[in-house]
């Protein structure tokens, strides 16, 4: 079960990197800045969400 999860994570990350590299080369500099801004915001929100989830596990 764990190896299937890890292979899914690796495949998903490779797919994400490929799609983002393609998007990087096909966009204008203005669009790239906007995408990077949205990406950093999404990463920040995801890390906050993971922090909230991990703090919920402390109360169990």
Protein Blocks (a to p, Z undefined) as FASTA:
>chain_A
ZZmmmmmmmmmmmmmmmmmmmmmmmpcfklmmmmmmmmmmmmmmmmmmmmmmmmmmmmZZ
